[in-house]
Amino acid sequence: MKQNEFEELQINTALQAAITPVGLEFNRNDFMLGEYFCRVYTVISYPSNPDYGWYSKLTNLPGTIVAINYEPIDNGLLLANMSKNITTQRGIQLSTKDSLERQRAEKSADDQENAMRQMDQNNETMGVWNTTIMVISNDEDDFQERCQRVVSLANTVGCRLRVLANLQKEGYQHISPTYAQNKEINEISRRAFPLSTFVGGFPFAASGFNDGSGYYLGKDSGGGIILLDLWKREKSRTNSNITIIGGTGTGKSTATKHIVASEYAHGTKIIIIDPEGEYKDMCRGEFFDGDWIDVAGGRGGLINPLQVRPAPKDEDDKNTSDNDGIGDLAIHLKTLETFFQLYIPSMDDRLRALLNKTIVELYARYGITWNTDVRGLKNEQFPTIGDLYRLIESKCGKDSNSVYYEDLKTYLESAANGADHGLWNGHTTISPHSSFVVLDTKSLVQMSGSVLAAQYFNVLSWCWEQITRDPTERIMLVADECWTMIDPNVPQSLEFLRNAEKRARKYEGSIVVATQSITDFLDPQIRLYGQAVLDLPSFKLLFGVDGDSLRETKEVFALNEAQYELIAAKQRGIALMKVGSQAVKVKFEFSDERLAIFGKGGGR
C-alpha cells in the first residue's frame, strides 16, 4: 500500500484554545465576547474640511479596535457619477421648501464639486473607504462611558457614527482578521473621498521624535530612535527646561541620570541638588570625576548668605553703563530679606527693618556700598553672620533701640554660635573644580522646617549665580525630588524656582524639576507657583503615577484619554514625553554598561 503523498494536517489544540473566545452572545446593539462587553460602529459620514491628524484621533482611542478598508476606484467613472449627483442635489436645493433639506443638498453639492475640482485639476486620487470601530471593555459602566466617548469624539472631528443594529455579528466578522470583508457592512459604510484626506489624517511625523541633533533619549512606540536636542528653539519650544514626574519604581531616576549624563557628554555643565544621596556614586565615578559637596554643614560646603552675588545682566542690559540700574548690593538685600524671612518667620516688621539697616551698616564697614561692583571681590572680603551678630551685640544697651537689638541677637544666636553656625557662619568655601557638581542636601531633611527652607533658598541662590555668570555657558540645574523643598507655609523657594525657569533661557540655562508626585505642588497655598514650576518647561516627561497624582497630572497637563491610560498603566521605563505641542511615547532602554555609570544610588 502506497504512503499518502500528504500527511493529515495536525490541529494545534493549544493555539485553538488560546484564541477561541469563551462564548459569544449577540444582542441587537451589542454583544458579549467571553467576559467582555462589545459594540460595533461604522462611520457613515466624513468631514469635508478635516484638520491635519483628524483620523488618528478616531483610530487611537483606548479600549477600541478599528478596521480600515480601502479600494481604489476609476476616477473617470467616479467623475460621471459625481456630476449626476451634483445635478440632483442642485435640483433638490432649488425645489424643496424644507430649509434643512435645502442646506444639506447645497452642502452635498458643494463638497462634491470641490472633490471634482481636485480630481480634475490636481489629479487627486480617490478611493472608497470604510471604517469600523469596535468598543470593548470588561466593565459595563466603563463600557458605556467608552461608547459615549467614541461617539462624542467622532462628532468633534466631523464624523458621524452608526451602531450596526441587528448586524453586530456581521460587524464582528467584518472587523476580525479571520474573516473576509462583509458585503452588507461594506454597502452601509463605504464612502468615496480623496486619498490625501486619508493620509493627512495620520500625523506620521508626530509618531516619533527626531531633532536631527542632540543625543539618544529612547525609542518611540514604533521602535524608532528618539533624538533630543534640548537647546533647539522653535515655535512652542521656548526654553530648555524639563519637568520629570513619576512614581517609585517607574524609571524616573534612571531617565533623569541618562539626560544628565548625555548633556554632560555634550559639554553642558551640570549642577544637581540631591536630597536623597542618589548621585554620590555617579559623581565620583571615573566617567564624571565630579565635585560632591555636602551643603548641609559638611566641610567645603558652606555658602555665606551675606556674600553679595553679582546681579545678572539681561540681554536688555548690554547697552547700559555700569552705573545704570540697581546695584549688586540693593538686589542682594532683597535676597537677604527673603532668606531671613524663611529662617526667622516670627520676626515682626520693626525688627526686619532694623536688621536691614544694620546689614547695610555692616557692608559699609567692609567698603561695600550701593555702587560697589562685587565681581572683583574675594570670598574673604565679605562679612559673615558672625560679624553681623557681633555688630548687633555691640549695639545692645547703647540706644533707644537696645531692646530690639537684644531680640535680634537672640534670633541670630543659633546661626552665629549655635546648631546652625556650620551652615552659614563663615566665608563661602564651596569651590567646585569640575563641570559636574552634586550638592548633597540629604542631611537637611533632618533639620527644622525653617532651617531647611532657608538653606534650600541659599543653595538655589548660589546655583542661580552660576547660571547667570556667563550667558554663553550651557548649565543644567537639576532639582531632584523637588517635593522635599516644598512647604505650603513658605512658598519663596518655589517662587524663586519659577522665576529661574522664566529667565534661564536668557543665560543658556536649563532647569530640571524631578518629583514623585505633583500633589505637593498644587496645595492651595502655593498652587500659583507650584503649577507654574511644572507647566513652564517646554519639555515634560510623565512616567506612571496613580491616585491623586494621576488625576492632577491629567488636569495640569491636559492629557487626552490615550495619554492618561499610558501613565495610568505605570509601566517601568515607559513615559509620555510632551515637547511643546507634540506628544510621543518613550521607552527607555539602556545597556548594562550605560546603567553602570549611573552608580548604585537609586535609579536602577
C-alpha positions as CSV (number, residue, x, y, z in Angstrom):
1,M,0.0,0.0,0.0
2,K,1.4,3.4,-1.1
3,Q,2.2,6.0,1.6
4,N,-0.1,9.0,1.3
5,E,1.5,11.9,-0.5
6,F,0.3,14.4,2.0
7,E,0.1,13.8,5.7
8,E,-3.0,14.7,7.5
9,L,-2.9,18.3,8.9
10,Q,-2.4,18.3,12.7
11,I,-4.6,20.7,14.6
12,N,-2.8,22.8,17.2
13,T,-5.4,22.5,20.0
14,A,-3.4,24.7,22.4
15,L,-3.4,27.6,19.9
16,Q,-7.0,26.9,19.1
17,A,-8.0,27.1,22.8
18,A,-5.9,30.3,23.3
19,I,-7.6,32.3,20.5
20,T,-11.2,30.9,20.8
21,P,-13.5,33.1,23.0
22,V,-15.1,31.5,26.0
23,G,-18.5,32.4,24.5
24,L,-20.4,34.7,22.1
25,E,-23.8,36.2,22.7
26,F,-25.1,38.7,20.2
27,N,-27.8,41.3,21.0
28,R,-29.4,44.0,18.9
29,N,-26.9,46.8,19.6
30,D,-24.0,44.9,21.3
31,F,-22.6,41.5,22.1
32,M,-20.7,39.6,24.8
33,L,-17.2,38.3,23.8
34,G,-16.4,36.0,26.7
35,E,-16.4,38.3,29.7
36,Y,-16.1,41.5,27.5
37,F,-18.9,43.9,26.5
38,C,-18.6,44.9,22.8
39,R,-20.3,47.2,20.4
40,V,-19.5,47.7,16.7
41,Y,-19.9,51.1,15.0
42,T,-19.3,52.2,11.4
43,V,-18.5,55.6,10.1
44,I,-21.2,56.8,7.7
45,S,-20.1,60.4,7.2
46,Y,-16.6,62.0,7.0
47,P,-15.5,65.7,7.4
48,S,-15.4,67.8,4.3
49,N,-12.6,70.0,5.5
50,P,-10.7,67.9,8.0
51,D,-7.8,69.1,10.1
52,Y,-4.3,67.5,9.9
53,G,-4.3,64.4,12.1
54,W,-8.1,64.0,12.3
55,Y,-8.1,60.3,11.5
56,S,-5.6,59.4,14.2
57,K,-7.8,60.9,16.9
58,L,-10.6,58.5,15.9
59,T,-8.4,55.4,15.5
60,N,-6.2,55.7,18.6
61,L,-8.9,55.7,21.2
62,P,-8.2,53.4,24.2
63,G,-10.5,50.4,24.5
64,T,-11.3,50.2,20.8
65,I,-10.3,48.1,17.8
66,V,-10.5,49.7,14.4
67,A,-10.7,48.2,10.9
68,I,-10.0,50.4,7.9
69,N,-10.6,49.1,4.3
70,Y,-9.7,50.8,1.1
71,E,-10.5,50.1,-2.5
72,P,-9.1,52.2,-5.4
73,I,-11.7,53.4,-8.0
74,D,-11.7,54.6,-11.5
75,N,-11.6,58.4,-11.4
76,G,-13.3,58.7,-14.8
77,L,-16.3,56.6,-13.7
78,L,-16.5,58.4,-10.4
79,L,-16.5,61.9,-12.1
80,A,-19.5,60.9,-14.2
81,N,-21.4,59.7,-11.1
82,M,-20.5,62.7,-9.1
83,S,-21.7,65.0,-11.9
84,K,-25.1,63.3,-11.9
85,N,-25.2,63.6,-8.1
86,I,-24.4,67.3,-8.2
87,T,-27.2,67.9,-10.7
88,T,-29.6,66.0,-8.5
89,Q,-28.6,67.9,-5.3
90,R,-28.8,71.3,-7.0
91,G,-32.3,70.4,-8.2
92,I,-33.3,69.5,-4.6
93,Q,-31.8,72.7,-3.4
94,L,-33.9,74.8,-5.8
95,S,-37.2,72.9,-5.5
96,T,-37.5,71.9,-1.8
97,K,-39.4,74.1,0.7
98,D,-37.7,72.4,3.7
99,S,-34.8,74.7,4.8
100,L,-32.9,71.9,6.5
101,E,-33.1,69.7,3.4
102,R,-32.1,72.7,1.2
103,Q,-28.9,73.3,3.4
104,R,-28.0,69.6,3.2
105,A,-28.4,69.5,-0.5
106,E,-26.4,72.6,-1.0
107,K,-23.5,71.3,1.2
108,S,-23.5,67.9,-0.6
109,A,-23.3,69.6,-4.0
110,D,-20.5,72.0,-2.8
111,D,-18.5,69.1,-1.4
112,Q,-18.7,67.0,-4.5
113,E,-17.9,70.0,-6.7
114,N,-14.8,70.6,-4.6
115,A,-13.8,66.9,-4.9
116,M,-14.3,67.0,-8.7
117,R,-12.1,70.1,-8.9
118,Q,-9.3,68.4,-7.0
119,M,-9.6,65.3,-9.2
120,D,-9.8,67.1,-12.5
121,Q,-7.2,69.9,-11.9
122,N,-4.8,68.4,-9.3
123,N,-5.0,64.7,-10.4
124,E,-6.2,63.8,-6.9
125,T,-6.5,60.1,-6.4
126,M,-9.9,59.0,-5.0
127,G,-10.7,55.8,-3.1
128,V,-13.6,54.1,-1.4
129,W,-13.1,53.7,2.4
130,N,-15.0,52.1,5.2
131,T,-14.1,52.4,8.9
132,T,-15.5,50.0,11.5
133,I,-14.9,50.6,15.2
134,M,-15.4,48.1,18.0
135,V,-15.6,49.3,21.6
136,I,-14.6,46.7,24.2
137,S,-14.4,46.6,28.0
138,N,-14.8,44.1,30.8
139,D,-16.7,46.5,33.0
140,E,-20.3,47.5,32.0
141,D,-20.1,51.1,33.3
142,D,-16.7,51.7,31.7
143,F,-18.1,50.2,28.5
144,Q,-20.9,52.7,28.4
145,E,-18.5,55.6,29.1
146,R,-16.2,54.4,26.3
147,C,-19.1,54.2,23.8
148,Q,-20.2,57.7,24.7
149,R,-16.6,58.9,24.4
150,V,-16.2,57.4,20.9
151,V,-19.4,58.9,19.6
152,S,-18.5,62.3,21.1
153,L,-15.0,62.3,19.6
154,A,-16.4,61.3,16.2
155,N,-18.7,64.3,16.3
156,T,-15.8,66.5,17.3
157,V,-13.7,65.6,14.2
158,G,-16.7,65.9,11.9
159,C,-17.6,62.2,11.5
160,R,-21.0,60.5,12.1
161,L,-21.2,57.0,13.6
162,R,-23.9,54.5,13.3
163,V,-24.5,51.5,15.6
164,L,-24.8,48.3,13.5
165,A,-28.2,47.4,14.8
166,N,-29.0,43.7,14.3
167,L,-25.7,43.4,12.5
168,Q,-23.3,43.1,15.4
169,K,-22.4,39.5,14.4
170,E,-21.6,40.7,10.8
171,G,-19.7,43.7,12.2
172,Y,-17.6,41.5,14.4
173,Q,-16.8,39.3,11.4
174,H,-16.0,42.3,9.3
175,I,-13.5,43.6,11.9
176,S,-12.0,40.3,12.7
177,P,-8.7,39.3,10.8
178,T,-10.0,35.8,10.4
179,Y,-12.9,36.8,8.1
180,A,-13.1,38.5,4.8
181,Q,-14.9,41.8,4.4
182,N,-18.7,41.5,5.0
183,K,-20.5,42.8,1.9
184,E,-23.5,44.0,3.8
185,I,-21.3,46.1,6.1
186,N,-19.4,47.4,3.1
187,E,-22.6,48.6,1.4
188,I,-23.6,50.5,4.6
189,S,-20.3,52.1,5.3
190,R,-18.3,52.6,2.1
191,R,-17.7,56.3,1.2
192,A,-15.5,57.9,-1.5
193,F,-13.1,60.7,-0.6
194,P,-9.6,61.8,-1.7
195,L,-6.5,59.7,-0.7
196,S,-4.8,62.9,0.6
197,T,-7.6,63.3,3.1
198,F,-6.9,59.9,4.5
199,V,-3.1,60.2,4.5
200,G,-3.3,63.6,6.1
201,G,-5.5,62.1,8.8
202,F,-2.5,60.4,10.4
203,P,0.2,62.7,11.7
204,F,3.1,60.4,10.9
205,A,5.7,63.0,11.8
206,A,4.4,63.0,15.3
207,S,4.6,59.2,15.8
208,G,8.3,59.6,16.6
209,F,10.6,62.4,17.5
210,N,13.9,63.4,15.9
211,D,15.5,66.8,16.3
212,G,18.3,65.8,13.9
213,S,20.8,66.7,16.6
214,G,21.4,66.1,20.2
215,Y,21.5,62.6,21.8
216,Y,19.7,59.3,22.0
217,L,16.8,59.6,24.5
218,G,14.9,56.3,24.0
219,K,12.6,54.6,21.5
220,D,9.2,55.6,20.3
221,S,6.1,53.3,20.1
222,G,7.2,52.1,16.7
223,G,10.8,51.2,17.8
224,G,12.3,54.3,16.2
225,I,15.1,56.2,17.9
226,I,14.3,59.5,19.5
227,L,17.0,62.2,19.2
228,L,16.6,65.1,21.6
229,D,18.2,68.5,21.4
230,L,17.1,70.5,24.5
231,W,18.7,73.7,23.2
232,K,16.8,73.8,19.9
233,R,14.3,76.7,19.8
234,E,11.3,76.7,17.6
235,K,7.6,77.6,17.8
236,S,6.3,76.3,21.2
237,R,9.8,75.2,22.3
238,T,10.8,78.5,24.1
239,N,13.1,77.1,26.8
240,S,15.3,74.1,27.7
241,N,13.6,73.3,31.0
242,I,12.3,69.9,31.8
243,T,9.6,68.6,34.2
244,I,10.0,64.9,35.1
245,I,7.2,63.2,37.1
246,G,7.0,59.5,38.0
247,G,6.1,57.3,40.9
248,T,8.5,55.0,42.7
249,G,10.0,52.3,40.5
250,T,8.8,53.7,37.2
251,G,12.2,54.7,35.9
252,K,12.2,58.4,36.6
253,S,15.6,58.5,38.3
254,T,17.2,56.4,35.6
255,A,15.8,58.7,32.9
256,T,17.0,61.8,34.8
257,K,20.5,60.4,35.1
258,H,20.5,59.5,31.4
259,I,19.6,63.0,30.4
260,V,22.2,64.4,32.8
261,A,25.0,62.1,31.5
262,S,24.1,62.9,27.9
263,E,24.1,66.6,28.4
264,Y,27.4,66.4,30.3
265,A,28.9,64.4,27.4
266,H,27.8,67.3,25.1
267,G,29.6,69.9,27.1
268,T,26.9,71.1,29.4
269,K,27.9,72.0,33.0
270,I,25.8,70.0,35.5
271,I,24.7,71.2,38.9
272,I,22.4,68.7,40.9
273,I,20.6,69.4,44.1
274,D,20.4,65.9,45.6
275,P,18.2,65.4,48.7
276,E,18.4,61.5,48.6
277,G,22.1,60.9,48.1
278,E,21.5,59.2,44.8
279,Y,24.2,60.9,42.8
280,K,27.2,60.4,45.0
281,D,28.5,57.3,43.3
282,M,27.7,58.7,39.9
283,C,29.5,62.0,40.6
284,R,32.7,60.2,41.9
285,G,32.7,57.7,39.1
286,E,35.5,57.5,36.6
287,F,33.3,58.9,33.8
288,F,32.4,62.1,35.6
289,D,35.1,62.6,38.3
290,G,32.9,65.5,39.6
291,D,32.6,67.5,42.8
292,W,30.4,66.0,45.5
293,I,29.7,68.7,48.1
294,D,27.7,68.4,51.3
295,V,25.8,71.7,51.7
296,A,24.1,70.6,54.9
297,G,27.0,71.7,57.1
298,G,29.7,69.5,55.6
299,R,33.3,70.6,55.2
300,G,33.8,72.6,52.0
301,G,30.1,73.2,51.5
302,L,29.4,76.5,53.2
303,I,27.6,79.2,51.3
304,N,27.8,82.6,53.0
305,P,24.4,84.2,52.8
306,L,26.0,87.7,53.3
307,Q,28.3,87.3,50.2
308,V,26.8,89.7,47.7
309,R,26.3,88.0,44.4
310,P,26.7,89.9,41.1
311,A,23.5,91.0,39.6
312,P,22.9,89.1,36.3
313,K,23.0,91.2,33.2
314,D,20.0,90.5,31.0
315,E,20.1,90.8,27.2
316,D,18.4,94.2,27.6
317,D,21.2,95.4,29.9
318,K,24.0,95.1,27.2
319,N,23.9,98.8,26.2
320,T,23.7,100.2,29.8
321,S,26.7,101.6,31.7
322,D,28.0,100.1,34.9
323,N,26.3,102.8,37.0
324,D,22.9,102.5,35.5
325,G,20.1,100.5,37.1
326,I,20.0,98.8,40.5
327,G,23.4,97.9,42.0
328,D,24.5,94.5,43.2
329,L,24.1,95.3,46.9
330,A,20.5,96.6,46.5
331,I,19.4,93.4,44.7
332,H,21.2,91.2,47.2
333,L,19.5,92.9,50.1
334,K,16.2,91.7,48.6
335,T,17.6,88.2,48.6
336,L,18.6,88.5,52.2
337,E,15.2,89.7,53.2
338,T,13.7,86.5,51.9
339,F,16.5,84.4,53.5
340,F,15.8,85.8,57.0
341,Q,12.1,85.7,56.5
342,L,12.4,81.9,55.8
343,Y,14.9,81.4,58.7
344,I,13.0,83.5,61.3
345,P,9.4,83.7,60.2
346,S,8.2,85.0,63.6
347,M,10.3,88.2,63.3
348,D,8.0,91.3,63.0
349,D,8.3,94.2,60.5
350,R,10.0,96.5,63.0
351,L,12.8,94.0,63.7
352,R,13.2,93.3,60.0
353,A,13.6,97.0,59.2
354,L,16.2,97.3,62.0
355,L,18.0,94.2,60.8
356,N,18.1,95.5,57.2
357,K,19.6,98.8,58.5
358,T,22.3,97.0,60.5
359,I,23.2,94.9,57.5
360,V,23.7,98.0,55.3
361,E,25.9,99.5,58.0
362,L,27.9,96.2,58.2
363,Y,28.5,96.2,54.4
364,A,29.7,99.9,54.7
365,R,32.3,98.8,57.2
366,Y,33.6,96.4,54.7
367,G,33.7,99.0,52.0
368,I,30.7,97.7,50.1
369,T,28.3,100.4,49.1
370,W,25.3,100.8,46.7
371,N,27.7,101.3,43.7
372,T,30.3,98.7,44.5
373,D,31.0,96.2,41.7
374,V,31.5,93.0,43.7
375,R,32.8,90.9,40.8
376,G,36.4,91.7,41.8
377,L,36.0,90.8,45.5
378,K,37.2,87.5,47.0
379,N,35.1,85.4,49.4
380,E,37.0,86.6,52.4
381,Q,36.2,90.3,51.6
382,F,32.5,89.8,52.6
383,P,31.1,89.9,56.1
384,T,29.7,86.8,57.8
385,I,26.8,86.0,60.0
386,G,29.2,86.1,63.0
387,D,30.2,89.7,62.0
388,L,26.6,90.7,61.9
389,Y,25.9,89.1,65.3
390,R,28.9,91.0,66.8
391,L,27.7,94.3,65.4
392,I,24.2,93.7,66.8
393,E,25.7,92.7,70.1
394,S,27.8,95.9,70.2
395,K,24.6,98.0,69.9
396,C,22.8,96.3,72.8
397,G,22.3,98.6,75.8
398,K,23.5,101.7,74.0
399,D,20.5,103.5,72.4
400,S,16.7,103.6,72.4
401,N,16.5,100.5,70.2
402,S,18.5,98.5,72.6
403,V,15.7,96.1,73.5
404,Y,15.1,95.4,69.8
405,Y,18.8,94.7,69.3
406,E,18.6,92.2,72.1
407,D,15.8,90.4,70.3
408,L,17.8,90.4,67.1
409,K,20.8,89.0,68.9
410,T,18.6,86.2,70.3
411,Y,17.2,85.4,66.9
412,L,20.7,85.1,65.4
413,E,22.3,83.2,68.2
414,S,21.9,79.8,66.7
415,A,23.1,80.9,63.2
416,A,26.2,82.6,64.7
417,N,27.2,80.3,67.6
418,G,24.6,77.5,67.9
419,A,23.4,74.5,65.9
420,D,23.1,76.3,62.6
421,H,26.5,78.0,62.6
422,G,28.0,75.2,60.4
423,L,25.6,76.1,57.7
424,W,26.1,79.9,57.5
425,N,28.7,81.4,59.8
426,G,31.8,81.7,57.7
427,H,33.1,82.7,54.3
428,T,32.0,80.7,51.3
429,T,34.0,77.5,51.0
430,I,32.1,75.8,48.1
431,S,34.5,75.9,45.2
432,P,33.8,73.2,42.6
433,H,36.6,72.5,40.0
434,S,34.7,70.3,37.6
435,S,31.7,70.6,35.3
436,F,29.7,68.0,37.3
437,V,28.7,69.3,40.7
438,V,26.4,67.5,43.1
439,L,25.1,69.5,46.1
440,D,24.1,66.9,48.7
441,T,21.2,68.1,50.9
442,K,20.3,64.8,52.4
443,S,21.1,65.8,56.0
444,L,18.9,68.9,55.6
445,V,15.8,66.8,55.8
446,Q,16.6,66.1,59.5
447,M,16.6,69.8,60.3
448,S,13.7,72.1,61.3
449,G,11.4,73.4,58.6
450,S,12.7,77.0,58.8
451,V,16.3,75.9,58.6
452,L,15.5,73.6,55.7
453,A,13.7,76.3,53.8
454,A,16.4,79.0,54.4
455,Q,19.2,76.7,53.3
456,Y,17.4,75.5,50.2
457,F,16.9,79.1,49.2
458,N,20.5,79.9,49.9
459,V,21.6,76.9,47.7
460,L,19.3,77.9,44.9
461,S,20.6,81.5,45.0
462,W,24.2,80.2,44.6
463,C,23.1,78.0,41.7
464,W,21.4,80.9,40.0
465,E,24.6,82.9,40.3
466,Q,26.4,80.0,38.5
467,I,23.9,80.0,35.7
468,T,23.9,83.8,35.1
469,R,27.7,84.3,35.5
470,D,28.4,83.5,31.8
471,P,25.5,83.8,29.4
472,T,27.4,81.7,26.8
473,E,27.9,78.7,29.0
474,R,25.3,76.0,29.0
475,I,24.4,75.0,32.5
476,M,21.8,72.5,33.6
477,L,20.4,72.7,37.2
478,V,18.6,69.5,38.4
479,A,16.3,69.9,41.4
480,D,15.8,66.2,42.1
481,E,13.0,65.1,44.4
482,C,11.9,68.7,44.3
483,W,9.0,68.0,46.6
484,T,11.4,68.0,49.5
485,M,11.9,71.7,49.3
486,I,8.2,72.5,49.4
487,D,6.4,73.9,52.4
488,P,3.0,75.4,51.9
489,N,3.8,78.0,54.6
490,V,7.0,79.2,52.9
491,P,6.4,79.5,49.1
492,Q,9.6,81.5,48.5
493,S,11.7,78.6,47.2
494,L,9.1,77.7,44.7
495,E,8.6,81.3,43.7
496,F,12.4,81.6,43.2
497,L,12.4,78.4,41.1
498,R,9.5,79.6,39.0
499,N,11.3,82.9,38.3
500,A,14.5,81.0,37.4
501,E,12.6,78.9,34.9
502,K,11.3,82.0,33.3
503,R,14.7,83.6,32.9
504,A,17.0,80.6,32.4
505,R,16.8,80.7,28.6
506,K,18.4,84.1,28.5
507,Y,21.6,82.7,30.1
508,E,21.7,79.3,28.2
509,G,20.4,77.7,31.3
510,S,18.2,74.6,31.8
511,I,16.2,73.9,34.9
512,V,15.1,70.2,35.5
513,V,12.4,69.6,38.1
514,A,12.0,65.9,39.0
515,T,9.4,64.7,41.5
516,Q,7.5,61.6,42.5
517,S,4.1,63.4,42.6
518,I,2.6,66.7,41.8
519,T,0.1,67.0,44.6
520,D,2.7,68.8,46.8
521,F,3.0,71.5,44.2
522,L,-0.7,72.0,44.0
523,D,-1.5,72.8,47.6
524,P,-3.9,75.8,47.5
525,Q,-1.4,78.0,49.4
526,I,1.3,77.5,46.8
527,R,-0.5,76.4,43.7
528,L,0.2,79.8,42.0
529,Y,3.9,79.0,42.0
530,G,3.8,75.2,42.0
531,Q,1.7,74.7,38.9
532,A,3.8,77.3,37.1
533,V,7.0,75.4,38.0
534,L,5.6,72.2,36.5
535,D,4.0,73.8,33.4
536,L,6.6,76.4,32.3
537,P,9.1,73.9,30.9
538,S,8.8,73.1,27.2
539,F,9.8,69.5,27.8
540,K,7.8,67.2,30.1
541,L,8.5,63.5,30.8
542,L,5.5,61.9,32.5
543,F,6.1,58.4,34.0
544,G,3.4,56.3,35.7
545,V,1.6,57.7,38.7
546,D,-1.6,56.8,40.5
547,G,-4.2,58.1,42.9
548,D,-4.5,61.9,43.3
549,S,-1.3,62.4,41.4
550,L,-2.8,60.7,38.3
551,R,-5.9,62.8,38.4
552,E,-3.9,66.0,38.9
553,T,-1.4,65.1,36.2
554,K,-4.2,64.6,33.7
555,E,-5.7,68.0,34.6
556,V,-2.5,70.1,34.8
557,F,-1.0,68.7,31.5
558,A,-4.3,68.4,29.6
559,L,-3.9,64.8,28.8
560,N,-6.2,63.0,26.4
561,E,-7.6,59.6,27.2
562,A,-4.9,57.6,25.4
563,Q,-2.2,59.6,27.2
564,Y,-4.0,59.2,30.5
565,E,-4.1,55.5,30.2
566,L,-0.5,55.3,29.2
567,I,0.7,56.8,32.5
568,A,-2.0,55.1,34.5
569,A,-0.5,51.7,33.4
570,K,2.7,52.6,35.3
571,Q,4.9,50.5,33.0
572,R,8.5,50.7,34.2
573,G,10.8,52.6,31.8
574,I,7.9,54.0,29.7
575,A,6.9,57.6,29.7
576,L,4.8,60.2,27.8
577,M,7.0,63.0,26.5
578,K,5.4,66.3,25.7
579,V,7.6,68.7,23.7
580,G,5.7,71.9,23.1
581,S,2.6,70.9,21.3
582,Q,3.9,67.4,20.4
583,A,3.5,64.2,22.4
584,V,5.2,60.9,22.0
585,K,5.5,57.6,23.9
586,V,9.1,57.0,25.1
587,K,10.6,53.6,26.0
588,F,13.9,53.9,27.9
589,E,16.3,51.1,27.0
590,F,19.9,51.1,28.1
591,S,22.8,48.7,28.1
592,D,24.4,47.4,31.3
593,E,27.4,49.5,30.6
594,R,25.3,52.6,30.4
595,L,23.5,51.8,33.6
596,A,26.8,51.1,35.4
597,I,27.9,54.7,35.1
598,F,24.8,55.9,37.0
599,G,26.1,54.4,40.2
600,K,24.4,52.4,42.9
601,G,22.3,55.2,44.5
602,G,18.7,54.7,43.3
603,G,17.7,54.8,39.6
604,R,18.4,51.2,38.9
